[in-house]
Structure formats: structure tokens, C-alpha cells
């Protein structure tokens, strides 16, 4: 599967949780500590899908980029940070598929990334010469406040995952199906706008 198809699959799973919440009757909701946790789970899953998309998308283009444009300074730095030193490079001389080894090394490095912050996303794709990916994706979406909205979703995800989505009074913060749907829609628009831009910019 491609990075964007994997994201779409994850986003669909998030949407299904909202649908499930909408189908609960009063008795089912009463039997749960908080049925809105389905909505919180949907938001967390959506942000996870976005995070995975950007790291997967970078890895997806790596070998084609190397073959077409070579080891640029930014890519060389990333490979060095990932552990591709002289010893590893010499070992690769005897390998049948050295590019696969390079991709594996980079994927391991990217597994340590958290690509939820826009500055991290921009820095990562600058390696490919794509400048200000997030800002340009917002422009392509024709939503002037898209980046702000996506950031709000990420912050809400942090509240859910790290603090149980509790407020200062130790009570669950309010959330509705409409809000969860809007959050997921914003993430979806951002990712698909970024994908369209990357397809056009990389051309590989």
C-alpha cells in the first residue's frame, strides 16, 4: 500500500468510530463510563494516520529520489544521522539490493520522528528540496486557517492521549460528533493537499 492509501484506510477507521457512536442507543451509552471516548479515539486515530503518512511518504520517495537526483547535502546529513557510516557503506558494496538497505536504515530513523508538528514536517521534506510544505499545502487547500485547525486537532489528541482529555476540574472535556467529524475532515484535507503538492513537486 502507498502512504496515502494507508492514510485513507486509517481515516476510514476513525470515521467508523464516529458512526458507531451515532448508532448507540441511550441504554448502550448509559452502560459506558463515557461513550464519547469513541469520538476521542477517532481523533487520536486520525492524528496517528497523519503522523504515519508523512514518515511513510518520505520513505516511499527515498530510493527514486536517490536514483534520479543523487545524494544531496540534506539527504547525506539525514543518512549520516540514520547511521549510514563508512562501515555500513562498504558492507553495502557486496549487497544485491543496497537501496533496500538504505531505505531500511532511514525507516528505522524515521520511526523515532513524531511528524505531528508542522515544523518537523517541513524540515523533513526540505531534504527533498520541498520548501514550506505545510504552508503551501494550506494554500492549495484554499483554507486560510487550515494549519491552525490541524494544530488544534493535534493539541486535542495530546490532551486525550496524555491526560485522558480531562480539564482542570478533572472532568472530561466536552466533545461532539460534529466536532470530531470536523477534526477528521481537517486532517484529511491537510494530508491530501500535501500529497497533491508532493506529487507535483517531486515528480519521481
N, C-alpha and C positions, 0 to 999 in steps of 0.2 A: 504494500500500500504506500501511496505517496504521503507526504507530510500533510497536505491539505485534505486528502480523503480521510486520513486518520483523525484529523481535527473535526471534520464534519460528522464522523461516526461518534466521537466523544460529545459533540454538541447535541446530537440527536438523543443521546442517553440523558443529558442534562434536561432537555425539553420533556422527555418521557417522565421524569420525576415530577415536573410541574403538572403534567397531565394526570399522573397518579393522584397527586394531592387534590386536584379538582374533582376526582371521582369518589373521594372518600365521603361517606355519609356522616351524620352527626355522631352516631354511636361509635364509628371507627375512629373519628377524631378524638372523642372523649376517652377512648381506650389508650390513647398515646400520650406520653408526657407533654409533647408539643408537636402536632402534626406539621407545623411549619418547618420542622427540621428537614423535611423533604425539599423544601424550597432552598434552604441553606445548603443542602447537599448539592442541589442543582447548580448553584452559584460556584461552589468550590470545584465541581467537576468541570464547569465551563472555563474557569481560570486555569485549571490544570491542563486542559486541552490547548489553550493558548500558549502556555509555557512550553509544552511539548512540541507544539507546531514550530516555534521559532528555532529551537535547537535541532529538531529533525530536518527542518528546511535548510538549515546551514549545512548539515552533514550531507544532505541529498545532492547539493550542488558542488560539493568539495572536489570530487575526482574530475568531473567535467571541467571545472574551473582550472584545476592544476594542468590538465592536458591541453587546454586551449590558451591559457594566459600565463602559465608557469607559476613559480613560487614568488609572488610579490612580497614586498617587505612586511606588510601586515600579516600575511599568511605565514611567512617564515617565523615571525615572532610567535604567533599562535602555536605553530608546530613545535617550536622550541619549548614553549611553556607546557605543552602537552607531553613532552618527554622524548621527542624525536631528536636525539642527540647523535653524535658521530657513531657511537657503537651500534645504535639501532639502525642508522642509515647503512652502515656496512653490512649488517645482517640481512638487510632487505635486498642487497645485490644478488643474493642466491635464491630469493623467493620467486615463485612463479607469478604471484599476484601482489606485488608491492603496494599498489594503490589501495587494495583492500586493507592492507596492514595500516596504511596511513589513515584511512577512514576510521578504522577501529580505534586507533590512538586518539584521534580527535573526538570521536563519540564518547570515549571514556572521560576526556577532559570536559566535554560539554555537559556530561551528567552531573558535574559539580556546579553548573550555572543555574541561576534562577532567572529565567527570562520573562519576568513579570514587570520589571521596571523598564520604562521606555529608554532610559539612558543606556542600560545594558544591551537592549535590543539594537539600538543604534550603533553602539561600539562594536558589536559582533559583526554586523553586516557591512560596516565600514571596511572590514578586512577584504571584502569583495569589491570595494570601491563604491558602494551604495551609501550616499550621504543622507543623513537625516531621514531614515526610512519611516519612522513613526510620523513625523510631521508631514511628509509627502503622502503617506497613506491616508492621513486625515484629510488632506486636500483632495485626494482622489475620491474620498467618500462623500464629499460635499456636505460634511457635518462639521461646522466650525468648533463645536465643543466635544468632539468625539474622544480626543485624548484625555480630557478632563473626566469624561464619563467612564472611560475604561479604567482610569486611575482610581475612581471611586469604587468600581467593582472590585478591583484588586484589594483596596483597603478593607472593603466589607468581607472579602474572603479571608483576610488576615484576622479580622475580628472573630469570624466563625471558627477558623482552624486553631487559632492560638488562644482565644478567650471564650469559646463557647457562645459567641455573639451576645454576651451579657453587657448591660450598661453599668453605669457607676453605682446603681442601686441593686446590682446583682440580679437583675431581671432581664429576660430575653428581649432583645431589641425587636421592634415591630418590623414585619416584612409581609408582603402580599404577593399573590400570584402575578399581579400586574407588574410589580417591581422586579420580581425575579425574571419575568419574561423580557422586560426592558433591558436588564443587565445582560442577559444572554444574547439578546439581539445586538447590543452594542459591541460585545466581544466578537460576535460573528462578523459584523460589518468591518471591524478593525482588521481582523485576520484576513478576510477575503480581499480587502483593499490592499493590504501588504502583499498578499500573494500576487495580485494583478500587477503590482509595481515591480516585484521581484522577477516575474516572468518577462516583463518588458525590459528591465534594467540589465539582467544577467545574460539573457539570450543564449543560454547554454543548455 
